[in-house]
């Protein structure tokens, strides 16, 4: 079954022949980029967007990977799009439209035929309005088209020796801020600095959701007990307050994707956790 998916995936890349890959440095786009580099008679390039809501660490890792593998890589600098300044619910749709229009311009200017992104077959089950934008713009998603899901991509990446095989899920910094809230440069930098601090402390994949002057930390399973123990707890509190937060809270549910997404209602008119 997996072999059939891999064959279909490779076949799609060969058929495309000429494409740019929207490269975030995450598990999925890294696997596509690596796979493309193993194939012959195709022309491709990696495109990474640099804007204020993409953590610098992600950009640096994308640059390092492309240098290591000798991949043609371009960074597109884009200013903050005012259309999403107040973090609307349709933010991902509007953002994808804007970002991929810039990638499309690069592709057209450099005679690439297609644009590829890292959406995988698991992504259909989440609240992802950005997928509508990708569909409307004709963006190809070889991982999704071939049926490859996240755990398969991680395992294939591990076997290939890719450093991203166990990398925590990535999402832009806008996901740390509640919908219908004005986005400020100060808030973005506070979140980025707080998460970088937690990353350096060994809390990989931790999220810092910002609620006015409160930091709500979501950490991966197994970290809850460690994060509340002294002197770890006091060290975290002191540093996040230094960054600018007044209150520091720990979410007992831990990290889960889309915890600020709209809550879907069931027939009893009670919120479910499908989108939270």
Secondary structure, 3 states (H helix, E strand, C coil): CHHHHHHHHHHHHHHHCEEEEECCCCHHHHHHHHHHHHCCCCEEEEEEEECCCCCHHHHHHHHHHHHHHCCCEEEEECCCCHHHCCCCCCHHHHHHHHHHHHHHHHHHHCCCCEEECCCCCCHHHCCCCHHHHHHHCCCECHHHHCCCCHHHHHHHHHHCCCCCCCCCCCCCHHHHECCCCCCCHHHHHHHHHHHHHHHHCCCCCCEEEEECCEEEEECCCCCHHHHCCCCHHHHHHHHHHHHCCCEEEECCCCCCCCCCCCCCECCCCCECCCCC
